[in-house]
Amino acid sequence: MPKRLRIPIAVAMGWGILFFPPFLPAAEITPFYTQNQSPVIQIFGLPAIGEPSLVPARKTDLRFILDLANNFIEDKNQRESIVLDGQSTRISLDARYGISKNFEIGLAIPYLIEGGGFTDGFIDWYHDTFGFAAGGRDQAPKNRLLYQYQKDQRVLLKVDSSSQGIGDIQLLGGYQLYQSAIKPSRAVSLRTSLKLPTGDSQQLHGSGSTDLSLWITAGEEFRPGIGHMTLFGAGGVMGMTEGDVLKDQQRNWVGFGVLGLGWSPTRWIAFKIQGNGHTSFYKDSGLEELNGSSVQLTVGGTLSFSKNINLDLGVTEDLLDRASPDVVFHLALRSRF
């Protein structure tokens, strides 16, 4: 196991074992509701993949989702330079409603906070303590906000003042393609998302584009000797109209996919690991931050407080360096009623 992944896994196991008693109900194993939180990627409508099975008819799933991302990237070549240095907080309210046995509708409303933040010191300590490369962040100003891209001596993107506001709202839909009558956890759903340009693209609260995504999510449950395991995955495409952010370099089509595994050794906790990936959102660049594909790995788990209330906690690392933030802390509280 790579050294950089041992600490998040140990932390995820530690909070579960030490703080929560074993009499709580079963923890449902579902995908993490997180995506690439790079400031030049999260403005688009890259969706959370959702569950393989839909929300039951006349039931509502409500999620409060928080992603706290620490960004630091400095890179350049003969024609281009980029700096992505800052802290972004994405707070999202995600509601899904089962209108019938096989149909689901939903709405996701994000709120974005961009600033210099307060996590630089902690990330520096984290890198020093566990021997990770600093990547130049130890030489950069602390708690700075600067998102800047320059090409051929022209500044094409610059954000250096803190801001907050509503992001791009998403309309969601789902259709149950298959669900086993004997084993309901064996399921396949077809899902779609329409992202509307409601956020301020000048502050990177949105892209200025309208994005339509279509994907399939599938899952299967297994019963090993202890507890139960769930394997889940998804794959799809997203089409985008011309946006306002680097519009001459923005691509109009992106592919994305997710693969994850969860294990619940007892009734009240589940441990999960999930990989998210996508193709590049930009073209005509020699910088991986723009023209590179991305893979992120989220490690954490789920705590079940009651039959209808669960909490996801996770830590996301960038596996391809530079294509997504150094570290993202993920929290999602879900209630079904």
N, C-alpha and C positions, 0 to 999 in steps of 0.2 A: 504494500500500500504506500503511495507517495507520502512523504513526510508532511507536506502541507495539508493533507486531509486528516491526519490523525487527531489533531486538536479539536476540529469541529465535531468529529465523531465522538470523541471522549466527552466533550461538553454536552452533546445531545443525550448521551447515555446517563451522564451524571445528574442533570436536573430531573430526569425521570425517576431514577432509582432513589434519590435522596429525599425528594420533597412531596411525593404523592402516594397515598395509600392504595392498597390493592383491591379495595372493595368497590371502585368505580366501574361503570359499565364499559362494554367493549369499545375500543377505539377503532373507528372506521378508517380504512386505509384508502386515501384519495390523493390525487396529484397535488403538488404544491401550486398555489395560484400566484406564480411569479414569472417574470419574463426578463429579458435583457434590460438593465436599468442604465445603460450608457446614455448620457444626455442627448446624443444625436440619434439614438435608436428608440428609446422609450416614448418619443413623441409620436411614433407611428402606432398603428392598431394591432401590433403583435398580441394575439390573445392568450389568456390562460386557457389551457385545453379542456378544463372541466372534467366531469366524471364519465366513465363508460355508460352508466345508467342515469336516467333522467330523474329530476325531482318528481316524487309521486303526485298524482292528480290532486289538485286543490291544496297543495302544500307549498310553502315558500322557504327557500334557502336564502339567508341573509349573511353576508360576510363583510367584516371590517378588516381591511388588508393594509398593512404598513410595510413598505420597503425603504430602508435607510441605506443609501449607497455612498461609499467613499470613492471618489474618482481621482486618479492622478496618472496622467499620460503626457509625455513630451516626446515628440518625434519630428523628424524632418528628412527631406531629401533635397536634391538640387533645385526642385521647383516648388516644393510645398513645405509647410510646417504646421504643426497642430499642437495645441495645449488644451487638455481637458482636466482642469483642476478645480475641485469643489465638492460640496456635499449636497446630494439631492434626496429629498424625502417625498415619496409618493404614497398618498393615503387614498384608498379607494373604497367606495361602498358598492358592493356587488349584490344584486338581488335577482333571484331566478324563481319562476313560478311555474308549476305544472298545470297546464290548462286542460290536459287529458292524459291518458295512460302513455301515449306515445309522443306528446308534444310538450315543449317547454319554451318559455320566453324569458327575457331578462334585460337588465340594464346595469351598466357599470359607469359610475361617476367618479373620476379621479380628481384629486386636489394635489397640486405640485408646489413644493417649497424648494427654491434654489438659493444656496448661500455658501459662505465659506465654511460654516459648520463648526463642529467641535471635536471631530473624531480623528484628526490628523495625528495628534499626540498618541492616542491609543494605538493607531495603526503602526506608527513608528516603533512603539514598544513591542507590539505583536511581532513585527518583522525581526527586530533585534533579538528578542527572546528565543524565537524558534528558528533563527538562521535563514530567513527569507531575504532575497535580494531587495534592496531599497528601491532600485530602479530610478534613482535620481530624486526621489521625493524628500530625502533628508537634506538636500540642497535648496529646495524650493521654499518660498514663504509659507508659514503655517496658516492654516484656516483661510486660504485665499480662494476667491471665486474668479476663475478666468476660463471661459470656453472660447477658444479662438482658432480659426483656420485661415491660413494664408496660402494663396496659389499665384505664381507668376507675379509676385510683389503686390498682389491685391488682397485685401482683407475681405473674405467672403462671409465670415461668421465671427461675431464678437459679442459675448455676453459677460459683463463684469460687474453687474450690480444685482444685489439680492432681490428676489421677487417671490410672490406666491399667488396662486389663483387656480381656478377650475381648469382642468385639462380637457382633452378631447373625449367626449362621451361616446360610449359604445352601446349599440342595440344588439341583443343576443337572441339566438334561437337554437333549438335542438330537436332532433327527431330520433326516436329509438329504432335503429335498424334491426337489432336482434337482442334478445335477452332470454336466457335459458329458464324454463319453468321449474326445472329441478334445482338449478344452481344459479340464482339471480345475479350473483357476482360475475358470472360469465356474460358479458354484455358488449355491445358495439353501438355507438351513437354517431350520428352525423350532426355536426354543429356548424354554426355560421355566426359571423360578427360583422356589423356595419359601424365603422368609426366615423364620427362626424367632426368637422373642423371647428370646434367650439372653444379651443384654447388659444392663448396668445402665442403665436409662433415666434415673435420677436424675442420673447423671454424663454423660449423653448418649453412652453407649456403645451404645445401642440405642433403639428407639422404643417397645417394649412391644407392638407390633402384629405380626401374622402377615401377610406380604405375598406375593402370588402374581403373577408377571409372565409374560407371553407375548409373544414378538416374532419377527419374521422378519429374518434377516441375509442380505444378498446381495452378490456381488462379481463384478467382471469385470476381466480383465487386457488391457492394450494393449501394442503394441510400436512405440514411436516410433523415431526415427532412432538414439537413444542409449539403451541400457538398456531397462528395461520399466517400465510404470506400472500401478497397480491402483486402481480406483474401488470403494469399498465404502460400504454404508449399511445402516441398520436402522430399524425402526419397531415400536412395540408399546404395550401398556397394562399397568398394574399396579393391582391391587386390594388394599386394605389394610383389616384389621379395626381397631377402635378401639384406639388406642395410649395411652400415658401422658403424652406430651409435647404440651401444648396440645390436649388431646383434644377439647375443645368446638369447636375451630377446624380440626381436621385434616380434610382431604378423604379420601374413600374410594376415589377413582379418579384416576389420573394417566396422561397420555400422554407418551411419550418417543420421541426419534429421534436418529439419528447419521448424519452424512455426512462422508466422508473421502477423501483422495487421497494416494497414495504414489508416489514415483519412485525407482527404483534405477538410477543411472547406471553402476554397476560392480558386481562380484560380491559385495562385502563390506559395502556400506552402502546404506541406503534413507532418504530424507527423506520425512517425512509431515506432513500437516496435517489436523486433524479437528475438526469442530464437534459438540458434544453439546448437546441441548436437551430441556426438559421443561416441562409445564404446572405450575401452582402446587400446592403440597402443603397450603396452608392457605387458609382463607376468613375472612370477617367481619373483615377488617383493611384499613386504608388505607395500609399500609406495603408497599412493593415487596419488601422483604426476606422477607416472609411470603406475600403475596398476588400476587406477580409471577411470571411465567414466567422461565425462565433459559436463557441460551445461553453456553456456554464454548468457547473455541478453544484447542486444544492443538497446539503446533508442536514438532517434534523429529525423531527418526528411530530407525532400528534398526541395530545393529552385529551382524554375524554372526561369532562366534568359531570355530564349527565347523558341521558339517552339522546338529547337533541342539541347539546352544546359541546363543541370541540375547539381546541386551540392548536394551531400549527406553529412551530418554531423552527427556523432554519438559518443556515449560513451558506451563502453562495460565493464560490470562487470562480475566477476566470481561468479556463483550462488552456486557452490559446493565447494568453497574454496580449493585452492591448485592445482586444475587440469588445471587452465589457469591463465593468468596474473591478477594482482590486478585490473589494469585499462588499457584500450586501447582506444586511441583517433583515430577515423576513419574519413577519408575524401575521397570522390570519385567524381571527375569531369567527367561528361559524355557529349560527343558530338556525334550527329548522322548526317551523311552527305551521 
